[in-house]
């Protein structure tokens, strides 16, 4: 798990515990369209995926590009409305970023979030000007669980994947980071450590938040700074 030259974060559910707000937005979208609500099995299947993969799954049919754009715009507008004023950095995140800065460790985001949501969420967290290297799944050929978005983030920082540590909150994200050849930390805001293993995506370690990481497997980082 150490040392590493760069850290690559997922955004939703990793920097911020906002997946329940996304679930609220999806539930309202499904209600509006007369569809059954999300259950745990569906959450495990869609969390971490791109909207263009989620909506055909939810609606049970192939969608046109116009439908994809319209449904995504509707749901993401709901998310931004519901999340405004409710987002806070996960405990320990700011301390962790300060320690990484002090050691010259590169930081990037590899996310499945749509373009409009990234500045919104980072702005709500007060991190828009602090974390500027972002790769979205929509910018690469394949979304998670394929490694493309993590490898692109490595390229953005000029770091080889084995020297990067990934933080993720979803089994699909851990699978993607593993496929990229990175060390992986599961953040259990959405899924338990047992759930990651059950879905075939065990991480190197699992922590509740960044305070827990710094008090446990990442203690060396604070001690060496």
C-alpha positions in Angstrom: 0.0 0.0 0.0 3.0 2.4 0.3 4.8 4.2 -0.9 2.9 5.7 -3.8 3.5 8.6 -6.1 -0.1 9.6 -6.8 -3.6 9.1 -5.5 -6.7 8.8 -7.7 -10.1 9.3 -6.2 -13.5 8.4 -7.4 -15.8 11.4 -6.7 -19.3 10.4 -5.7 -19.4 8.3 -2.6 -15.6 8.7 -2.1 -14.8 12.3 -1.6 -18.3 12.9 -0.3 -21.0 10.6 1.1 -23.6 11.6 -1.5 -24.8 8.3 -3.0 -28.0 8.4 -1.1 -28.7 11.8 -2.7 -28.1 10.2 -6.1 -30.5 7.4 -5.0 -33.1 10.0 -4.1 -32.7 11.6 -7.5 -33.0 8.2 -9.2 -36.1 7.3 -7.1 -37.8 10.5 -8.1 -36.9 9.9 -11.7 -38.3 6.3 -11.5 -41.5 7.6 -9.8 -42.1 10.2 -12.5 -41.7 7.5 -15.1 -43.9 4.9 -13.4 -41.0 2.5 -12.8 -40.3 0.4 -9.6 -38.0 1.8 -7.1 -34.3 0.9 -6.7 -33.4 -2.1 -4.6 -30.0 -3.2 -3.2 -29.3 -5.6 -6.1 -29.9 -2.8 -8.6 -27.7 -0.4 -6.6 -24.8 -2.9 -6.8 -25.4 -3.3 -10.5 -25.5 0.4 -11.4 -23.4 2.3 -8.8 -20.2 3.5 -10.6 -21.5 3.1 -14.1 -22.1 5.8 -16.7 -25.7 7.1 -17.3 -25.7 5.7 -20.8 -25.3 2.3 -19.3 -27.6 2.9 -16.3 -30.8 4.1 -18.1 -31.2 1.2 -20.5 -30.9 -1.1 -17.5 -33.5 0.9 -15.5 -35.9 1.1 -18.4 -35.3 -2.4 -19.7 -34.8 -1.4 -23.3 -32.4 0.2 -25.8 -32.6 4.0 -25.8 -32.0 6.5 -28.6 -29.3 9.2 -28.1 -32.1 11.8 -27.7 -33.7 9.7 -24.9 -30.3 9.1 -23.2 -29.6 12.8 -23.2 -33.1 13.8 -22.0 -33.2 11.2 -19.2 -29.7 12.0 -18.0 -30.4 15.7 -17.9 -33.6 15.1 -15.9 -32.0 12.9 -13.3 -28.8 15.0 -12.9 -30.8 18.2 -12.6 -32.6 16.5 -9.7 -29.3 15.5 -8.1 -27.9 19.0 -8.3 -31.1 20.5 -6.9 -31.3 17.9 -4.0 -27.6 18.1 -3.2 -27.2 21.9 -3.1 -26.1 22.9 0.4 -26.0 19.3 1.6 -22.5 18.2 0.5 -19.5 18.0 2.9 -16.1 16.4 2.5 -15.8 13.0 3.9 -14.1 13.1 7.4 -10.4 13.3 7.2 -10.3 14.3 3.5 -8.9 17.8 3.9 -6.3 16.5 6.3 -5.4 13.8 3.8 -5.1 16.2 0.9 -2.8 18.5 3.1 -0.5 15.5 3.8 -0.4 14.6 0.1 0.4 18.1 -0.8 3.2 18.3 1.8 4.8 15.1 0.3 4.3 16.2 -3.3 2.0 13.3 -4.1 -0.1 13.9 -7.2 -3.9 13.9 -7.0 -6.5 13.3 -9.6 -10.2 12.2 -9.9 -11.5 9.4 -12.1 -15.2 9.5 -12.1 -18.3 8.4 -13.9 -20.1 11.7 -13.0 -21.5 13.7 -15.9 -19.7 16.9 -16.9 -22.1 19.3 -15.2 -21.9 17.5 -11.9 -18.2 17.6 -11.4 -17.8 21.4 -10.9 -21.1 21.4 -8.9 -20.0 18.7 -6.4 -16.4 20.0 -6.1 -17.7 23.5 -5.7 -20.1 22.5 -2.9 -17.1 20.7 -1.2 -14.8 23.8 -1.6 -12.4 21.8 -3.8 -13.0 23.1 -7.3 -9.7 25.0 -7.4 -7.8 22.4 -5.4 -8.4 19.2 -7.4 -8.2 20.2 -11.1 -7.0 17.0 -12.7 -10.2 15.2 -13.6 -11.0 12.4 -16.0 -14.6 11.4 -16.6 -15.8 8.0 -17.9 -17.6 9.9 -20.7 -14.2 11.0 -22.0 -12.8 7.4 -22.5 -13.9 4.5 -24.6 -15.2 2.3 -21.8 -16.6 3.0 -18.3 -16.0 1.2 -15.1 -15.4 -1.8 -14.5 -12.9 -1.3 -17.4 -9.7 0.4 -16.4 -9.8 3.2 -19.0 -10.7 6.1 -16.8 -8.0 5.2 -14.2 -5.4 4.7 -16.8 -6.3 8.1 -18.4 -5.9 9.7 -14.9 -2.4 8.1 -14.6 -1.5 9.5 -18.0 -2.7 12.9 -17.0 -0.3 12.9 -14.1 2.5 11.1 -15.8 2.5 8.4 -13.2 2.6 4.6 -13.9 -0.5 2.8 -12.6 1.4 0.5 -10.1 2.6 3.7 -8.4 -0.9 5.0 -7.9 -3.4 4.3 -5.1 -7.1 4.4 -5.9 -9.9 5.2 -3.5 -13.3 3.9 -4.5 -16.8 3.4 -3.0 -18.3 0.9 -5.4 -17.3 -2.7 -6.5 -17.3 -1.6 -10.1 -14.8 1.1 -9.3 -12.5 -1.3 -7.4 -12.7 -3.7 -10.3 -11.6 -0.9 -12.6 -8.7 0.2 -10.4 -7.6 -3.4 -10.1 -7.7 -3.9 -13.8 -5.5 -0.8 -14.1 -2.9 -2.4 -11.8 -3.4 -0.1 -8.9 -3.5 -0.6 -5.1 -7.1 -0.1 -4.0 -8.8 1.3 -0.9 -12.5 0.7 -0.5 -14.4 3.5 1.2 -17.5 1.9 2.8 -19.9 4.8 2.5 -22.2 2.8 0.2 -21.1 -0.9 0.4 -19.7 -2.9 3.3 -16.3 -4.5 3.0 -18.1 -7.9 2.8 -20.2 -6.6 -0.1 -17.0 -5.7 -2.1 -15.8 -9.2 -1.6 -19.2 -10.7 -2.5 -19.2 -8.8 -5.8 -15.8 -10.1 -6.7 -14.0 -6.8 -6.0 -12.1 -7.1 -2.8 -9.9 -4.1 -2.0 -6.5 -4.1 -0.3 -8.1 -2.5 2.7 -11.6 -1.1 3.5 -12.1 2.1 5.6 -15.1 4.1 6.7 -13.5 7.4 5.7 -10.1 9.2 5.4 -9.7 9.6 9.2 -9.9 5.9 9.5 -7.4 5.5 6.7 -4.9 7.9 8.3 -5.4 6.3 11.7 -4.8 2.8 10.2 -3.1 1.8 7.0 -2.1 5.4 6.1 -0.6 6.3 9.5 2.8 6.1 8.0 1.9 9.1 5.8 1.2 11.4 8.7 4.3 10.1 10.7 6.6 10.7 7.7 5.5 14.2 7.0 
